[in-house]
């Protein structure tokens, strides 16, 4: 190696070993996207709950408020003391899903009788909690805000994103463990 090549090689080696200065981030995340998303969700929830309240006020039925964030009214109520579904119980039910303005999305006939093992199978959160309120032979009309129904994604078929639902459910049979 000639002295000139050795000098260039040494300079390159020496300068490449120098620690680099810390780089300043180009973008700073201030959380504005998340804040805006939270604000949109609050506005959506307020709008849905206002619509639900208007439906309840116009109705001739007594609606109860669930601690799980939805409202419901008995169509057929069983007064006698009997069991309600618990974890692992098998329920067979039929339901009709409608929009808040009463437009039928899924008829009871198209959904047929559904079988569901309580809290052991997938089911949207409102219906999962609603079924636990029912006794065999009862029918209830539930009003679910979108976050208790199919939420942001919908059902990938007939229910779009952020659609609150009216769900008329009849609990046909309860088989306990």
N, C-alpha and C positions, 0 to 999 in steps of 0.2 A: 504494500500500500504506500503510495507516495505521500509526502508530508502535507500537500495541499488537500488531498482526499481525507487524510486523517484529521485535519483541522475542521473540515466541513462536517465530517462524521461526529466529531467531538462536540461541535456547536449544536448540531441537531439533537444529540443525546442529552446535552445539558439543558437545552430549552424545553425539551419535551418532558423533562422530569419536574419542571416548575409547577407547583400547585396552582390550579386555576382559581380565579375569583368566583364566588358564589353568584349564580345567575338570579336575577330578580324575575319573579313570575310575570309572564306577559298578561295573563288574565287573573283578576282577583274575584273569587267567588263570594259575593256578598249575601247570598241567600235570597236574592230577589225572586228567583224562579219559584222556590219553595213557598215563599211568602205569598206570591201571586196565586199559586195553586191552592193554598189554604184558603185564601180569600174567595176564590171561585167556588170551592166546596161549600163554604159557609153560605154564600149567596144561593147556590143550588139547593141546599138543605132548607133554607128559609123559604124559598119559593115552593118547594114540594110540601113542606108542612103547612103553608098557607092554603095550598090547594086541598090538602087533606082536611084541614079544619073547615073549609067551605063545604066540602062534601058531607062531613059529619053534621054541620049545622042544618043543612037542607034535609037530612035524612029523618025519617020517622022512627028509626031504631035507636036504641040506647047503645052508644059505643063506649067501650072501656079502653083504657090506655094501659099498654103492657110496659113493664119495666125494661123490656128489651127494645123499645123504640118503635113500636107499631101500635095501631088501634085495631079493635075487633068488636064485632057485634054477633050475638047468637041468633041464628036462624031457627035452629032447634036446640033447646037446652034440656039436658037430663038433670032433673033436680035430685034424684035419688043418689045417695052416696055410692060412688063406684070409683074404680081405679082410673088414673090417668097414666099415659105412657112414661116409662122410665128407661134409663140406659139399657140397651140390649133387647128391649121388648120389640115385637114385630107388630107393626100397624099396617092395615090395609085401608087406603083412603082413595077418594075420588076428588078431583078439583077442576075448577074452571078459572082461567087467568084472563083478566080484563085490564084495560087501561083505566085511568081515573075517570075518563068520560064515559065509561061503560062499554067501550068497543071490545068485543071478544077477541082475544089473541089465540088461546087454546081452549077449545070446548072440552067438556068432561068426556064426551064420547071419543074424541081423538086421543086423549091422554090415557083412557082406560083406567082400570083399577091399578093403583100403584102399591107396591109393597116396600116397606122401609124399616130397617132395623135402627131403632132410635140411637142417634149419635155414633153409629158405626158405618154409615154410608154418607156419600156426598148428597147434600140437599142445600138449597140456598138458606141462609141463616134465619130469615124471618119465618119461613115455613117450618124449619127444624124446631124453633122455639114455640111456634104456634101449635104444632101437633101435640106438644107436651101439655097444653092447656085443655085438651079435649078428652071427653069420655066417649066410649063406644056408643054409637047412635047419634051423636051430636053433629050439628052442622054450624059452621061459623064463617062469617064474612070478614076476612082480614084486609086491612089496608096497609101495604108495606111501602115505605119510602124506598127509593132506588138502592140505597146502601144496604137495606135489609132484603132486597130482592136480588136482581142479577147484577147490580152495581155498574161499575164503569164499563165493563166489557159486554154486557147483555148475554144472551144465550147462543149467539152465533147463528141464529135462525130467524125467529120472528120478533124477538124482544131486543130492541136496540140499547145503546148505552144510556145510563141514567134514566131509566123508565120506572116510575113508581107503579105499583100493581095493586089491583083488587083481586083477591084470591078467595073464592068460595070453596070451602073444603067440607067434605063429609067423612067422618071417621067411621068406616064400616065395621072393622073388626080389630080388636086388640088382643094379642096373645102375649101374656106375661111370661117371664122366665121363672 
